[in-house]
Amino acid sequence: MSKNCHVCGKGTVHGNQVSHSVKHTKRVWNPNLQKVRAVVDGSPRRILVCTRCLRSNKVERAI
């Protein structure tokens, strides 16, 4: 299973960390994903959702 947001599809981003001496090394930026019980197709399911989607109410939480 890939580590992507179920709502917006946000995933990991790869790039370079640049030091003060302009030395480049590989690094990864991971999204802030939370496991949430949400209503998907009428039934409650556990999904991974990024915090931006949670904060903007793009997810209907299951009680």
PDB file of N, CA, C, O and CB in Angstrom:
ATOM      1  N   MET A   1       0.841  -1.177   0.000  1.00  0.00           N
ATOM      2  CA  MET A   1       0.000   0.000   0.000  1.00  0.00           C
ATOM      3  C   MET A   1       0.888   1.242   0.000  1.00  0.00           C
ATOM      4  O   MET A   1       1.831   1.348   0.784  1.00  0.00           O
ATOM      5  CB  MET A   1      -0.958  -0.003   1.218  1.00  0.00           C
ATOM      6  N   SER A   2       0.575   2.160  -0.875  1.00  0.00           N
ATOM      7  CA  SER A   2       1.381   3.370  -0.960  1.00  0.00           C
ATOM      8  C   SER A   2       0.973   4.347   0.140  1.00  0.00           C
ATOM      9  O   SER A   2      -0.169   4.334   0.599  1.00  0.00           O
ATOM     10  CB  SER A   2       1.235   4.026  -2.349  1.00  0.00           C
ATOM     11  N   LYS A   3       1.900   5.183   0.555  1.00  0.00           N
ATOM     12  CA  LYS A   3       1.651   6.159   1.620  1.00  0.00           C
ATOM     13  C   LYS A   3       1.214   7.474   0.995  1.00  0.00           C
ATOM     14  O   LYS A   3       1.977   8.440   0.963  1.00  0.00           O
ATOM     15  CB  LYS A   3       2.917   6.363   2.506  1.00  0.00           C
ATOM     16  N   ASN A   4      -0.017   7.506   0.498  1.00  0.00           N
ATOM     17  CA  ASN A   4      -0.582   8.708  -0.105  1.00  0.00           C
ATOM     18  C   ASN A   4      -1.880   9.057   0.600  1.00  0.00           C
ATOM     19  O   ASN A   4      -2.542   8.193   1.176  1.00  0.00           O
ATOM     20  CB  ASN A   4      -0.817   8.513  -1.622  1.00  0.00           C
ATOM     21  N   CYS A   5      -2.232  10.322   0.548  1.00  0.00           N
ATOM     22  CA  CYS A   5      -3.509  10.771   1.088  1.00  0.00           C
ATOM     23  C   CYS A   5      -4.631  10.181   0.239  1.00  0.00           C
ATOM     24  O   CYS A   5      -4.570  10.213  -0.990  1.00  0.00           O
ATOM     25  CB  CYS A   5      -3.591  12.330   1.121  1.00  0.00           C
ATOM     26  N   HIS A   6      -5.657   9.640   0.903  1.00  0.00           N
ATOM     27  CA  HIS A   6      -6.777   9.021   0.193  1.00  0.00           C
ATOM     28  C   HIS A   6      -7.631  10.068  -0.521  1.00  0.00           C
ATOM     29  O   HIS A   6      -8.306   9.743  -1.498  1.00  0.00           O
ATOM     30  CB  HIS A   6      -7.641   8.216   1.168  1.00  0.00           C
ATOM     31  N   VAL A   7      -7.614  11.314  -0.052  1.00  0.00           N
ATOM     32  CA  VAL A   7      -8.478  12.364  -0.614  1.00  0.00           C
ATOM     33  C   VAL A   7      -7.784  13.105  -1.760  1.00  0.00           C
ATOM     34  O   VAL A   7      -8.318  13.179  -2.867  1.00  0.00           O
ATOM     35  CB  VAL A   7      -8.886  13.363   0.484  1.00  0.00           C
ATOM     36  N   CYS A   8      -6.597  13.654  -1.494  1.00  0.00           N
ATOM     37  CA  CYS A   8      -5.949  14.507  -2.499  1.00  0.00           C
ATOM     38  C   CYS A   8      -4.786  13.825  -3.216  1.00  0.00           C
ATOM     39  O   CYS A   8      -4.305  14.339  -4.225  1.00  0.00           O
ATOM     40  CB  CYS A   8      -5.454  15.773  -1.847  1.00  0.00           C
ATOM     41  N   GLY A   9      -4.323  12.676  -2.714  1.00  0.00           N
ATOM     42  CA  GLY A   9      -3.248  11.957  -3.375  1.00  0.00           C
ATOM     43  C   GLY A   9      -1.851  12.457  -3.052  1.00  0.00           C
ATOM     44  O   GLY A   9      -0.886  12.062  -3.706  1.00  0.00           O
ATOM     45  N   LYS A  10      -1.730  13.322  -2.052  1.00  0.00           N
ATOM     46  CA  LYS A  10      -0.423  13.855  -1.677  1.00  0.00           C
ATOM     47  C   LYS A  10       0.462  12.724  -1.174  1.00  0.00           C
ATOM     48  O   LYS A  10       0.025  11.900  -0.371  1.00  0.00           O
ATOM     49  CB  LYS A  10      -0.564  14.959  -0.600  1.00  0.00           C
ATOM     50  N   GLY A  11       1.713  12.684  -1.647  1.00  0.00           N
ATOM     51  CA  GLY A  11       2.643  11.632  -1.254  1.00  0.00           C
ATOM     52  C   GLY A  11       4.019  12.192  -0.958  1.00  0.00           C
ATOM     53  O   GLY A  11       4.181  13.395  -0.755  1.00  0.00           O
ATOM     54  N   THR A  12       5.015  11.309  -0.934  1.00  0.00           N
ATOM     55  CA  THR A  12       6.375  11.737  -0.623  1.00  0.00           C
ATOM     56  C   THR A  12       6.970  12.503  -1.801  1.00  0.00           C
ATOM     57  O   THR A  12       6.645  12.247  -2.961  1.00  0.00           O
ATOM     58  CB  THR A  12       7.258  10.525  -0.268  1.00  0.00           C
ATOM     59  N   VAL A  13       7.849  13.448  -1.473  1.00  0.00           N
ATOM     60  CA  VAL A  13       8.550  14.249  -2.471  1.00  0.00           C
ATOM     61  C   VAL A  13      10.044  14.070  -2.231  1.00  0.00           C
ATOM     62  O   VAL A  13      10.505  14.154  -1.093  1.00  0.00           O
ATOM     63  CB  VAL A  13       8.133  15.768  -2.398  1.00  0.00           C
ATOM     64  N   HIS A  14      10.799  13.824  -3.295  1.00  0.00           N
ATOM     65  CA  HIS A  14      12.235  13.612  -3.194  1.00  0.00           C
ATOM     66  C   HIS A  14      12.972  14.828  -3.713  1.00  0.00           C
ATOM     67  O   HIS A  14      12.518  15.497  -4.641  1.00  0.00           O
ATOM     68  CB  HIS A  14      12.660  12.357  -3.964  1.00  0.00           C
ATOM     69  N   GLY A  15      14.128  15.111  -3.097  1.00  0.00           N
ATOM     70  CA  GLY A  15      14.919  16.251  -3.531  1.00  0.00           C
ATOM     71  C   GLY A  15      16.284  16.226  -2.893  1.00  0.00           C
ATOM     72  O   GLY A  15      16.755  15.181  -2.444  1.00  0.00           O
ATOM     73  N   ASN A  16      16.913  17.373  -2.854  1.00  0.00           N
ATOM     74  CA  ASN A  16      18.251  17.492  -2.294  1.00  0.00           C
ATOM     75  C   ASN A  16      18.242  18.394  -1.070  1.00  0.00           C
ATOM     76  O   ASN A  16      17.585  19.435  -1.050  1.00  0.00           O
ATOM     77  CB  ASN A  16      19.224  18.029  -3.341  1.00  0.00           C
ATOM     78  N   GLN A  17      18.991  17.972  -0.038  1.00  0.00           N
ATOM     79  CA  GLN A  17      19.270  18.837   1.096  1.00  0.00           C
ATOM     80  C   GLN A  17      20.546  19.585   0.753  1.00  0.00           C
ATOM     81  O   GLN A  17      21.548  18.968   0.392  1.00  0.00           O
ATOM     82  CB  GLN A  17      19.406  18.025   2.447  1.00  0.00           C
ATOM     83  N   VAL A  18      20.522  20.897   0.859  1.00  0.00           N
ATOM     84  CA  VAL A  18      21.665  21.717   0.486  1.00  0.00           C
ATOM     85  C   VAL A  18      22.242  22.335   1.751  1.00  0.00           C
ATOM     86  O   VAL A  18      21.557  23.086   2.445  1.00  0.00           O
ATOM     87  CB  VAL A  18      21.263  22.818  -0.545  1.00  0.00           C
ATOM     88  N   SER A  19      23.499  22.024   2.053  1.00  0.00           N
ATOM     89  CA  SER A  19      24.141  22.529   3.256  1.00  0.00           C
ATOM     90  C   SER A  19      24.677  23.941   3.022  1.00  0.00           C
ATOM     91  O   SER A  19      24.557  24.493   1.928  1.00  0.00           O
ATOM     92  CB  SER A  19      25.275  21.590   3.695  1.00  0.00           C
ATOM     93  N   HIS A  20      25.262  24.506   4.057  1.00  0.00           N
ATOM     94  CA  HIS A  20      25.832  25.843   3.960  1.00  0.00           C
ATOM     95  C   HIS A  20      26.982  25.891   2.950  1.00  0.00           C
ATOM     96  O   HIS A  20      27.219  26.917   2.314  1.00  0.00           O
ATOM     97  CB  HIS A  20      26.317  26.306   5.329  1.00  0.00           C
ATOM     98  N   SER A  21      27.695  24.761   2.814  1.00  0.00           N
ATOM     99  CA  SER A  21      28.785  24.688   1.840  1.00  0.00           C
ATOM    100  C   SER A  21      28.287  24.250   0.460  1.00  0.00           C
ATOM    101  O   SER A  21      29.092  23.912  -0.408  1.00  0.00           O
ATOM    102  CB  SER A  21      29.862  23.724   2.333  1.00  0.00           C
ATOM    103  N   VAL A  22      26.994  24.256   0.258  1.00  0.00           N
ATOM    104  CA  VAL A  22      26.312  23.912  -0.987  1.00  0.00           C
ATOM    105  C   VAL A  22      26.618  22.467  -1.411  1.00  0.00           C
ATOM    106  O   VAL A  22      26.702  22.167  -2.602  1.00  0.00           O
ATOM    107  CB  VAL A  22      26.722  24.888  -2.101  1.00  0.00           C
ATOM    108  N   LYS A  23      26.781  21.585  -0.428  1.00  0.00           N
ATOM    109  CA  LYS A  23      26.908  20.150  -0.692  1.00  0.00           C
ATOM    110  C   LYS A  23      25.496  19.575  -0.788  1.00  0.00           C
ATOM    111  O   LYS A  23      24.651  19.872   0.057  1.00  0.00           O
ATOM    112  CB  LYS A  23      27.752  19.422   0.434  1.00  0.00           C
ATOM    113  N   HIS A  24      25.231  18.757  -1.807  1.00  0.00           N
ATOM    114  CA  HIS A  24      23.896  18.197  -2.035  1.00  0.00           C
ATOM    115  C   HIS A  24      23.850  16.742  -1.578  1.00  0.00           C
ATOM    116  O   HIS A  24      24.700  15.934  -1.953  1.00  0.00           O
ATOM    117  CB  HIS A  24      23.505  18.304  -3.527  1.00  0.00           C
ATOM    118  N   THR A  25      22.844  16.421  -0.762  1.00  0.00           N
ATOM    119  CA  THR A  25      22.576  15.040  -0.382  1.00  0.00           C
ATOM    120  C   THR A  25      21.083  14.788  -0.545  1.00  0.00           C
ATOM    121  O   THR A  25      20.269  15.702  -0.408  1.00  0.00           O
ATOM    122  CB  THR A  25      23.045  14.747   1.085  1.00  0.00           C
ATOM    123  N   LYS A  26      20.737  13.553  -0.836  1.00  0.00           N
ATOM    124  CA  LYS A  26      19.337  13.199  -1.065  1.00  0.00           C
ATOM    125  C   LYS A  26      18.544  13.262   0.232  1.00  0.00           C
ATOM    126  O   LYS A  26      19.059  12.927   1.299  1.00  0.00           O
ATOM    127  CB  LYS A  26      19.230  11.799  -1.680  1.00  0.00           C
ATOM    128  N   ARG A  27      17.295  13.692   0.139  1.00  0.00           N
ATOM    129  CA  ARG A  27      16.389  13.663   1.279  1.00  0.00           C
ATOM    130  C   ARG A  27      14.956  13.507   0.797  1.00  0.00           C
ATOM    131  O   ARG A  27      14.672  13.642  -0.393  1.00  0.00           O
ATOM    132  CB  ARG A  27      16.536  14.937   2.129  1.00  0.00           C
ATOM    133  N   VAL A  28      14.046  13.219   1.742  1.00  0.00           N
ATOM    134  CA  VAL A  28      12.652  12.936   1.424  1.00  0.00           C
ATOM    135  C   VAL A  28      11.764  13.790   2.313  1.00  0.00           C
ATOM    136  O   VAL A  28      12.026  13.925   3.509  1.00  0.00           O
ATOM    137  CB  VAL A  28      12.329  11.425   1.602  1.00  0.00           C
ATOM    138  N   TRP A  29      10.723  14.363   1.745  1.00  0.00           N
ATOM    139  CA  TRP A  29       9.693  15.074   2.503  1.00  0.00           C
ATOM    140  C   TRP A  29       8.459  14.191   2.531  1.00  0.00           C
ATOM    141  O   TRP A  29       7.897  13.869   1.484  1.00  0.00           O
ATOM    142  CB  TRP A  29       9.373  16.485   1.877  1.00  0.00           C
ATOM    143  N   ASN A  30       8.035  13.798   3.727  1.00  0.00           N
ATOM    144  CA  ASN A  30       6.855  12.960   3.876  1.00  0.00           C
ATOM    145  C   ASN A  30       5.659  13.814   4.284  1.00  0.00           C
ATOM    146  O   ASN A  30       5.813  14.759   5.059  1.00  0.00           O
ATOM    147  CB  ASN A  30       7.106  11.845   4.910  1.00  0.00           C
ATOM    148  N   PRO A  31       4.458  13.494   3.770  1.00  0.00           N
ATOM    149  CA  PRO A  31       3.271  14.236   4.192  1.00  0.00           C
ATOM    150  C   PRO A  31       2.858  13.826   5.600  1.00  0.00           C
ATOM    151  O   PRO A  31       3.189  12.732   6.056  1.00  0.00           O
ATOM    152  CB  PRO A  31       2.111  14.007   3.207  1.00  0.00           C
ATOM    153  N   ASN A  32       2.144  14.696   6.277  1.00  0.00           N
ATOM    154  CA  ASN A  32       1.645  14.419   7.621  1.00  0.00           C
ATOM    155  C   ASN A  32       0.322  13.666   7.478  1.00  0.00           C
ATOM    156  O   ASN A  32      -0.744  14.276   7.394  1.00  0.00           O
ATOM    157  CB  ASN A  32       1.464  15.747   8.456  1.00  0.00           C
ATOM    158  N   LEU A  33       0.404  12.327   7.451  1.00  0.00           N
ATOM    159  CA  LEU A  33      -0.771  11.487   7.261  1.00  0.00           C
ATOM    160  C   LEU A  33      -1.274  10.962   8.588  1.00  0.00           C
ATOM    161  O   LEU A  33      -0.488  10.593   9.461  1.00  0.00           O
ATOM    162  CB  LEU A  33      -0.458  10.328   6.322  1.00  0.00           C
ATOM    163  N   GLN A  34      -2.600  10.931   8.738  1.00  0.00           N
ATOM    164  CA  GLN A  34      -3.247  10.427   9.946  1.00  0.00           C
ATOM    165  C   GLN A  34      -4.221   9.320   9.556  1.00  0.00           C
ATOM    166  O   GLN A  34      -4.890   9.400   8.526  1.00  0.00           O
ATOM    167  CB  GLN A  34      -3.982  11.571  10.711  1.00  0.00           C
ATOM    168  N   LYS A  35      -4.291   8.275  10.404  1.00  0.00           N
ATOM    169  CA  LYS A  35      -5.303   7.233  10.206  1.00  0.00           C
ATOM    170  C   LYS A  35      -6.614   7.741  10.787  1.00  0.00           C
ATOM    171  O   LYS A  35      -6.674   8.134  11.952  1.00  0.00           O
ATOM    172  CB  LYS A  35      -4.876   5.873  10.872  1.00  0.00           C
ATOM    173  N   VAL A  36      -7.666   7.730   9.966  1.00  0.00           N
ATOM    174  CA  VAL A  36      -8.954   8.312  10.357  1.00  0.00           C
ATOM    175  C   VAL A  36     -10.063   7.358   9.966  1.00  0.00           C
ATOM    176  O   VAL A  36     -10.029   6.756   8.893  1.00  0.00           O
ATOM    177  CB  VAL A  36      -9.171   9.705   9.700  1.00  0.00           C
ATOM    178  N   ARG A  37     -11.052   7.224  10.848  1.00  0.00           N
ATOM    179  CA  ARG A  37     -12.262   6.493  10.465  1.00  0.00           C
ATOM    180  C   ARG A  37     -13.163   7.476   9.734  1.00  0.00           C
ATOM    181  O   ARG A  37     -13.632   8.455  10.315  1.00  0.00           O
ATOM    182  CB  ARG A  37     -12.993   5.860  11.720  1.00  0.00           C
ATOM    183  N   ALA A  38     -13.400   7.207   8.456  1.00  0.00           N
ATOM    184  CA  ALA A  38     -14.196   8.120   7.635  1.00  0.00           C
ATOM    185  C   ALA A  38     -15.247   7.326   6.873  1.00  0.00           C
ATOM    186  O   ALA A  38     -15.120   6.115   6.686  1.00  0.00           O
ATOM    187  CB  ALA A  38     -13.293   8.920   6.653  1.00  0.00           C
ATOM    188  N   VAL A  39     -16.278   8.024   6.441  1.00  0.00           N
ATOM    189  CA  VAL A  39     -17.333   7.398   5.649  1.00  0.00           C
ATOM    190  C   VAL A  39     -16.907   7.412   4.188  1.00  0.00           C
ATOM    191  O   VAL A  39     -16.750   8.473   3.584  1.00  0.00           O
ATOM    192  CB  VAL A  39     -18.702   8.130   5.842  1.00  0.00           C
ATOM    193  N   VAL A  40     -16.723   6.212   3.625  1.00  0.00           N
ATOM    194  CA  VAL A  40     -16.334   6.060   2.222  1.00  0.00           C
ATOM    195  C   VAL A  40     -17.376   5.171   1.558  1.00  0.00           C
ATOM    196  O   VAL A  40     -17.550   4.018   1.952  1.00  0.00           O
ATOM    197  CB  VAL A  40     -14.882   5.452   2.077  1.00  0.00           C
ATOM    198  N   ASP A  41     -18.065   5.692   0.563  1.00  0.00           N
ATOM    199  CA  ASP A  41     -19.129   4.970  -0.148  1.00  0.00           C
ATOM    200  C   ASP A  41     -20.214   4.460   0.801  1.00  0.00           C
ATOM    201  O   ASP A  41     -20.727   3.354   0.629  1.00  0.00           O
ATOM    202  CB  ASP A  41     -18.537   3.797  -0.924  1.00  0.00           C
ATOM    203  N   GLY A  42     -20.557   5.267   1.797  1.00  0.00           N
ATOM    204  CA  GLY A  42     -21.641   4.933   2.702  1.00  0.00           C
ATOM    205  C   GLY A  42     -21.278   4.053   3.878  1.00  0.00           C
ATOM    206  O   GLY A  42     -22.126   3.816   4.739  1.00  0.00           O
ATOM    207  N   SER A  43     -20.040   3.554   3.951  1.00  0.00           N
ATOM    208  CA  SER A  43     -19.645   2.696   5.061  1.00  0.00           C
ATOM    209  C   SER A  43     -18.373   3.245   5.700  1.00  0.00           C
ATOM    210  O   SER A  43     -17.532   3.823   5.012  1.00  0.00           O
ATOM    211  CB  SER A  43     -19.434   1.236   4.584  1.00  0.00           C
ATOM    212  N   PRO A  44     -18.228   3.067   7.018  1.00  0.00           N
ATOM    213  CA  PRO A  44     -17.025   3.569   7.687  1.00  0.00           C
ATOM    214  C   PRO A  44     -15.804   2.715   7.364  1.00  0.00           C
ATOM    215  O   PRO A  44     -15.877   1.486   7.360  1.00  0.00           O
ATOM    216  CB  PRO A  44     -17.240   3.615   9.198  1.00  0.00           C
ATOM    217  N   ARG A  45     -14.686   3.379   7.093  1.00  0.00           N
ATOM    218  CA  ARG A  45     -13.426   2.711   6.787  1.00  0.00           C
ATOM    219  C   ARG A  45     -12.290   3.495   7.401  1.00  0.00           C
ATOM    220  O   ARG A  45     -12.411   4.699   7.630  1.00  0.00           O
ATOM    221  CB  ARG A  45     -13.226   2.562   5.262  1.00  0.00           C
ATOM    222  N   ARG A  46     -11.169   2.809   7.674  1.00  0.00           N
ATOM    223  CA  ARG A  46      -9.955   3.493   8.116  1.00  0.00           C
ATOM    224  C   ARG A  46      -9.156   3.878   6.884  1.00  0.00           C
ATOM    225  O   ARG A  46      -8.801   3.023   6.072  1.00  0.00           O
ATOM    226  CB  ARG A  46      -9.107   2.596   9.079  1.00  0.00           C
ATOM    227  N   ILE A  47      -8.873   5.173   6.746  1.00  0.00           N
ATOM    228  CA  ILE A  47      -8.105   5.655   5.596  1.00  0.00           C
ATOM    229  C   ILE A  47      -6.995   6.574   6.089  1.00  0.00           C
ATOM    230  O   ILE A  47      -7.060   7.105   7.198  1.00  0.00           O
ATOM    231  CB  ILE A  47      -9.024   6.396   4.577  1.00  0.00           C
ATOM    232  N   LEU A  48      -5.972   6.757   5.250  1.00  0.00           N
ATOM    233  CA  LEU A  48      -4.901   7.704   5.521  1.00  0.00           C
ATOM    234  C   LEU A  48      -5.260   9.035   4.875  1.00  0.00           C
ATOM    235  O   LEU A  48      -5.519   9.103   3.674  1.00  0.00           O
ATOM    236  CB  LEU A  48      -3.532   7.175   4.995  1.00  0.00           C
ATOM    237  N   VAL A  49      -5.272  10.091   5.680  1.00  0.00           N
ATOM    238  CA  VAL A  49      -5.653  11.414   5.187  1.00  0.00           C
ATOM    239  C   VAL A  49      -4.613  12.416   5.672  1.00  0.00           C
ATOM    240  O   VAL A  49      -4.187  12.357   6.826  1.00  0.00           O
ATOM    241  CB  VAL A  49      -7.093  11.816   5.669  1.00  0.00           C
ATOM    242  N   CYS A  50      -4.201  13.334   4.802  1.00  0.00           N
ATOM    243  CA  CYS A  50      -3.261  14.368   5.222  1.00  0.00           C
ATOM    244  C   CYS A  50      -3.985  15.392   6.098  1.00  0.00           C
ATOM    245  O   CYS A  50      -5.205  15.536   6.025  1.00  0.00           O
ATOM    246  CB  CYS A  50      -2.611  15.058   3.989  1.00  0.00           C
ATOM    247  N   THR A  51      -3.225  16.090   6.915  1.00  0.00           N
ATOM    248  CA  THR A  51      -3.822  17.019   7.872  1.00  0.00           C
ATOM    249  C   THR A  51      -4.474  18.215   7.191  1.00  0.00           C
ATOM    250  O   THR A  51      -5.391  18.815   7.751  1.00  0.00           O
ATOM    251  CB  THR A  51      -2.773  17.501   8.847  1.00  0.00           C
ATOM    252  N   ARG A  52      -4.024  18.567   6.010  1.00  0.00           N
ATOM    253  CA  ARG A  52      -4.647  19.687   5.299  1.00  0.00           C
ATOM    254  C   ARG A  52      -6.071  19.331   4.872  1.00  0.00           C
ATOM    255  O   ARG A  52      -6.967  20.173   4.941  1.00  0.00           O
ATOM    256  CB  ARG A  52      -3.806  20.081   4.067  1.00  0.00           C
ATOM    257  N   CYS A  53      -6.286  18.085   4.432  1.00  0.00           N
ATOM    258  CA  CYS A  53      -7.638  17.648   4.061  1.00  0.00           C
ATOM    259  C   CYS A  53      -8.532  17.537   5.298  1.00  0.00           C
ATOM    260  O   CYS A  53      -9.722  17.842   5.229  1.00  0.00           O
ATOM    261  CB  CYS A  53      -7.584  16.291   3.322  1.00  0.00           C
ATOM    262  N   LEU A  54      -7.968  17.106   6.424  1.00  0.00           N
ATOM    263  CA  LEU A  54      -8.741  17.051   7.660  1.00  0.00           C
ATOM    264  C   LEU A  54      -9.160  18.440   8.100  1.00  0.00           C
ATOM    265  O   LEU A  54     -10.305  18.650   8.501  1.00  0.00           O
ATOM    266  CB  LEU A  54      -7.940  16.373   8.763  1.00  0.00           C
ATOM    267  N   ARG A  55      -8.235  19.390   8.027  1.00  0.00           N
ATOM    268  CA  ARG A  55      -8.500  20.737   8.512  1.00  0.00           C
ATOM    269  C   ARG A  55      -9.510  21.463   7.633  1.00  0.00           C
ATOM    270  O   ARG A  55     -10.271  22.294   8.127  1.00  0.00           O
ATOM    271  CB  ARG A  55      -7.210  21.530   8.582  1.00  0.00           C
ATOM    272  N   SER A  56      -9.527  21.161   6.342  1.00  0.00           N
ATOM    273  CA  SER A  56     -10.429  21.853   5.429  1.00  0.00           C
ATOM    274  C   SER A  56     -11.752  21.112   5.253  1.00  0.00           C
ATOM    275  O   SER A  56     -12.523  21.438   4.350  1.00  0.00           O
ATOM    276  CB  SER A  56      -9.762  22.036   4.082  1.00  0.00           C
ATOM    277  N   ASN A  57     -12.031  20.105   6.116  1.00  0.00           N
ATOM    278  CA  ASN A  57     -13.292  19.356   6.127  1.00  0.00           C
ATOM    279  C   ASN A  57     -13.611  18.686   4.796  1.00  0.00           C
ATOM    280  O   ASN A  57     -14.764  18.681   4.365  1.00  0.00           O
ATOM    281  CB  ASN A  57     -14.422  20.272   6.499  1.00  0.00           C
ATOM    282  N   LYS A  58     -12.610  18.128   4.152  1.00  0.00           N
ATOM    283  CA  LYS A  58     -12.841  17.360   2.922  1.00  0.00           C
ATOM    284  C   LYS A  58     -13.192  15.908   3.232  1.00  0.00           C
ATOM    285  O   LYS A  58     -13.480  15.130   2.323  1.00  0.00           O
ATOM    286  CB  LYS A  58     -11.602  17.415   2.018  1.00  0.00           C
ATOM    287  N   VAL A  59     -13.169  15.541   4.524  1.00  0.00           N
ATOM    288  CA  VAL A  59     -13.423  14.166   4.961  1.00  0.00           C
ATOM    289  C   VAL A  59     -14.607  14.158   5.890  1.00  0.00           C
ATOM    290  O   VAL A  59     -14.680  14.961   6.819  1.00  0.00           O
ATOM    291  CB  VAL A  59     -12.186  13.554   5.654  1.00  0.00           C
ATOM    292  N   GLU A  60     -15.564  13.230   5.641  1.00  0.00           N
ATOM    293  CA  GLU A  60     -16.690  13.059   6.549  1.00  0.00           C
ATOM    294  C   GLU A  60     -16.305  12.000   7.562  1.00  0.00           C
ATOM    295  O   GLU A  60     -16.202  10.821   7.221  1.00  0.00           O
ATOM    296  CB  GLU A  60     -17.997  12.667   5.784  1.00  0.00           C
ATOM    297  N   ARG A  61     -16.088  12.413   8.825  1.00  0.00           N
ATOM    298  CA  ARG A  61     -15.644  11.502   9.867  1.00  0.00           C
ATOM    299  C   ARG A  61     -16.768  10.555  10.273  1.00  0.00           C
ATOM    300  O   ARG A  61     -17.931  10.953  10.335  1.00  0.00           O
ATOM    301  CB  ARG A  61     -15.142  12.284  11.080  1.00  0.00           C
ATOM    302  N   ALA A  62     -16.413   9.299  10.551  1.00  0.00           N
ATOM    303  CA  ALA A  62     -17.374   8.318  11.057  1.00  0.00           C
ATOM    304  C   ALA A  62     -17.349   8.359  12.573  1.00  0.00           C
ATOM    305  O   ALA A  62     -16.290   8.501  13.185  1.00  0.00           O
ATOM    306  CB  ALA A  62     -17.054   6.881  10.532  1.00  0.00           C
ATOM    307  N   ILE A  63     -18.508   8.236  13.167  1.00  0.00           N
ATOM    308  CA  ILE A  63     -18.598   8.291  14.631  1.00  0.00           C
ATOM    309  C   ILE A  63     -18.467   6.892  15.201  1.00  0.00           C
ATOM    310  O   ILE A  63     -18.516   6.715  16.418  1.00  0.00           O
ATOM    311  CB  ILE A  63     -19.931   8.937  15.086  1.00  0.00           C
TER     312      ILE A  63
END
